[in-house]
Amino acid sequence: MFPVRLPNNTSAATLALHHQTTRTSDLVTQTVGLRSMNIIQPARKLTVCVTMNHYHMTLQLAFLPTAVFACVMLCWFAFAGIFLFRRKPPAAEESKREPGSLIGVVLQGLAYAVVWAVRRPAFTPPFKLFYSLEIAIGVVTVALAVISIWMVLVSVRTLGKEWSVTARLIEGHKLITAGPYQLVRNPIYTAMFGMLLATGLAISHWAAIIAAVIIFAIGTRTRIRSEEKLLREAFGPEFETYARTVPAVIPNLISFTSKRSA
């Protein structure tokens, strides 16, 4: 035990640290301005007990799901910031628009609403599995979110003035095939799908994840058909060749690697 005492005339918090070595847990007791706050930190769970006056609250969190949730939420802030604070290129005159793509936008938004609204108990793993498998799912979840951030950032920069929420062509429109567009034809949708899965694995019920993926797939297909209709009209055989060799949303990493090494 390592007590820390403060003078009696001070109103600052007192802190006492008790270290007890066991096979499963460490006990940390803190008194911070409140009557008491106890934090019990076992190997896999974090329990916070707060007492203030006559009010007592106990909150038990599983460490791994809590950490995954925090990482995914940080990635969401970054994801939104890419679009909100991106450097906007000079405005270009629009030559044609396909309004049907708006239906796809709505369906993709509905898919996100499903994973946010239909949640499992907070800070719990998505499936009751062996702890090693829960760790693997947590790593995959965070990796999906981080890779999605990278992909959307590079994609928006590569598109430049060609980027738009709904399907359209602008004067002097170019067919973008560089950067992440070598990997998939619609890398922004790939990143959106990655964030959907990461969010679902972090907070949602498994049934909500399945429903959201189906809705998102329908919405994405709707948007792609609208956008590629315009691109086929504008670029003809050039786009057809591109579409035959590069997948729409899910990357074929084996084929991409072999082409890069050839």
Residue, then its C-alpha position, 0 to 999 in steps of 0.5 A: m500500500f502506498p498512501v498519499r496524504l494531503p493537508n487537512n485544510t485543502s479541498a483537493a482529492t485524496l488518492a490511495l493506491h492499493h496494489q494486490t497481486t492475484r492471478t486474475s486482477d489488480l485492484v485500484t481504489q481512488t477517491v476523487g472529490l466524490r465520496s468514493m470511486n472504486i475501479i476494479q480492473p481484472a484481466r478482461k473487465l473494468t468495473v467502475c463503482v461511484t458513490m456520491n452522497h447517498y447515490h451509488m452506481t456500479l458500471q461493469l465494462a468488458f475491456l476489449p469491446t469498450a476499446v473497439f467501440a472507442c476506436v471505431m467512434l474515433c474513425w467515424f469522426a475522421f470519416a466525417g471530417i474528410f468530407l466536411f473539411r476537404r479542400k474543395p476544387p473549383a466548381a465545374e459546370e454540370s453537363k448531365r445528372e442521373p437522379g435515380s442514384l438518390i434512391g441508392v443514397v437513401l438506402q445506404g443511409l437506411a443501412y447505417a440507421v439500422v446498425w446504429a439503432v438496433r444495438r446489443p447490450a453496450f460494451t459487449p462482444p458481438f458473439k459469445l466465443f472463445y476470448s482469443l476469437e473475440i480478440a481476433i474479431g476486435v482486431v478485424t473491426v478496428a482494421l476495417a475502420v482504419i483501412s476505410i478511413w485511408m481509402v476514402l481519404v485517398s479516393v476523395r483526393t483522387l477524384g477531385k472535382e469529379w466527386s459528387v453525392t449523386a451521379r453526374l457528369i461535368e464538362g471535361h469529365k475524366l475517367i479516373t482509374a488511378g490510385p485506389y481506382q486501380l483496385v476497385r471502381n468505387p472505392i468510396y463505397t468500399a470504404m463506406f461498407g467497411m465502416l458499416l461492418a466495423t460499426g455493426l461489429a462494434i455496437s450492433h446485434w448480429a441480425a441488424i448487421i445482416a439486415a444492414v448489409i443487405i440494404f446497403a448492397i441494394g443501395t450501392r447497386t442502385r448508385i453504381r448502375s446510375e453512375e456507370k450508365l453515365l460513364r458508359e455513355a461518356f467513355g464507351p469502350e474505354f469504360e467497358t475495358y476498365a469495368r471488365t478488369v476492375p471489380a466494382v466494390i469488393p477488391n480482388l486482391i489476388s488478381f491485383t497483386s498479380k497484375r502489379s508484379a507482371 
